[in-house]
Amino acid sequence: MFDSLKRFIKKWRASRDSGHQLDALLAIANKSAPYADRSEWLIELAHWIRRGRAVQPSDTDDAQADSRSMPAHTRIRYLLHVLDRNPAWKANVAGILRALLRESDGLSLLCDAGMPVHSGFFGALFERLDASLIPPAPNRRDLTAIVTLMFSSERDAEWIGALPTDLLIRIRALLDYEPDEDEQRDSTPFSLDLLAALHNLTCQISSTGLSQTVRSRLGGADTDDTSDASDVRVAMEKQPFYRLTRAMLAVEAEHQAVAAGAPQDKLLHEVNYLRLLLDECRRATDKVFAHLYRNGVSVDIVFQVERMRMRIVRAEHLLNAWMAQDDPHAGARLTAELVNANHASQSVAHLMRSNFSLLARKVVEYSADTGEHYIARDRAEYLKMLRMAAGGGLVTVVTVCVKFAITGAHLQAMAEGLLAGFNYAASFLLMHFLHFSLATKQPAMTAPTLARELDGTGTPAGVDSFVSSVTALMRTQAAAVLGNVLLVFPVCLGVQLLWHALFNADIISPDKAHATLKSFSLLGPTPFYAALTGVLLWSSSLIAGWADNWFVLHRVADALAYNRRLRMTLGVRGAARLAKACRSNVAGVVGNITLGLMLGLVPAILTAFAFSFEVRHVTLSAGSIGIALGVLGEHALELPELWWAVAGVGSMAILNVAVSFALAFYMAVKSRDLRRNAVRSLRGAIWQRVLRHPLELVWPAKAAREGQ
């Protein structure tokens, strides 16, 4: 039994690369066979072509070049060479190819290959997993199924698109080889399939573009209460989506006229007009995306608009192939694009990459408006940041004292975490409304601002501007950390000394002070905890961005400003001021509350269900060291645990900032889809600036240099 199982597994593994020999395949080719048999035969032929090892049909230079570059080209050349020597085989192969093109549904391949079906991530994921586990059957009269089974590798599109001219001419000659009378009578030119696919795509594009979802986000459709209703109709009729279907019908009518003997001049005119409308539709989709990023992003709307843009691109490719029927490379490019799109639509990895890129784009655009004021670009802004950070450090003193009071109550872990979260959230909200600053909270909100400058890094001036922004960010972080720490540490120390002088008692016990210093030691898990705290800082910015997007997308500000009861209570101006205040503070309030609750509850949850975790925030930890030092007295300066704790706080400053910024900046880079070489060159430019002007990391340069 086990021997049979081993043989089965061995044969199963070998079947991946095994296949028929070419002469055996050509000998059994039968153009009169049932559809499923012909499809299966063509799939086996494609498998033979796609094998990695090349064959040498001759000693010509072209064959040697094909063998060195793409073995599939050599195998196709050898196949055509064999068919030229065997006319009977050639007639059967040509008949099979023509019959499959004639009997299969090509619209699904031309229109739907590569187009997303589900707007939700998990729906698309399950669909692709299902397709990978259950491949299509070859008896389906569908070109998409045949293409999926014939070209299963993502590299197939490369060699198809790179087919040389002589091979393309010979392949076209093979398709036209000795058709019989029945084939000539029943044949439908593939150009008509292209035209039908174009008609289908233009109708879908027009339908989506004229929907209220898209039309309301185009510039011409935005009207206010004073606008005339006819203006909306005129604006809609001027939209390219409204004219697209008519233009396609005009192309079809002129095509029929040309087929009846009319000159082609008017057809070319209508085709050029259709190209112009498709280009205008593409620009209109860019306007819709710009509107979404300004006024809130909806996943369903983004899905519809993105699919419409993909259909516009596909329509342009089909139109190019239809107009260039005499160019063999046009058909090869279209086939390669369809194969690539079909493979991408079934690839789980491609789904992951595309969704992450879209998510990164949305996250970046959510937060970019709130990140600019966190970058101090001149000395005035630098000093302002120092004052804001000092205020944040002062508020943190109270936070540290309340935290020790909560931990001293020895409550259940979850209750203690909840109270700690309320303490942090209240402190962060107070900082927000007093316009104070918490150092390590800045990078997660600042990186998206830098991401916008990545759009201009294609020029030397853009690179210099980006490097200047990064330098300003580093300098701002240094100021914020110093402002927080240099105030929270001495004030916490002074509070402990004052408390002891007034009440002859300490805020925490000496044992707790020793335990606090040891818990912050650089030799312990402090760096790991600090990095995880940076992840929480970054996560809070995501939630803040989501809240801001939700507020804008659903036009909550307008709902508040025009609320009848609010207007009667606060007046028209009061309701407008309330709406403006909510719009300005929704991201900050949600982000600060979320960050506070996460800093309190996440450690308790992870400790209970996963692994031990404690918050390691540079400002909070510096204040805790100040209180511990006040409890232990001067002799604590001789304790190694104090200095290891100080080193641990230094690591917190670096890791809190670095991790939160790195995560946010990574998403920013992914949203711009920058190549590794571009990112590497930007890093080099940053290091060159740091080496040339190291003092700019701690103090702003003069205005003259900033302007250079």
Secondary structure, DSSP 8 states (H G I E B T S, - for coil): -HHHHHHHHHHHHHTTT----HHHHHHT--TTS-HHHHHHHHHHHHHHHT-SS---S-S-HHHHHHHHH-HHHHHHHHHHHHHHH-HHHHHHHHHHHHHHHHHSB-HIIIIITT----SSHHHHHHHHHHHHHS---TTSSBHHHHHHHH--STTHHHHHHT--HHHHHHHHHHHTS---HHHHHH---HHHHHHHHHHHHHHHHHHHHTSHHHHTTSGGG---TTS-HHHHHHHHHHSHHHHHHHHHHHHHHHHHHHHTT--SHHHHHHHHHHHHHHHHHHHHHHHHHHHHHHH---HHHHHHHHHHHHHHHHHHHHHHHHHTTT-HHHHHHHHHHHHHHHHHHT-HHHHHHHHHHHHHHHHHHHHGGGTGGG---SHHHHHHHHHHHHHHHHHHHHHHHHHHHHHHT---HHHHHHHHHHHHHHHHHHHHHTT---GGGHHHHHHHHHHHHHTTTTSHHHHHHHHHHHHHHHHHHHHHHHHHHHHHHHHHHHHHHHHHHHHS--SS-HHHHHHHHHHT-TTTTHHHHHHHHHHHHHHHHHHHHHHHHHHHHTTHHHHHHT-HHHHHHHHHHHHHHHHHHHHHHHHHHHHHHHHHHHHHHHHHHHHHHT-------HHHHHHHHHHHHHHH-GGGGG-HHHHHHHHHHHHHHHHHHHHHHHHHHHHHHHHHT--HHHHHHHHHHHHHHHHH-GGGGTS---HHHHH-
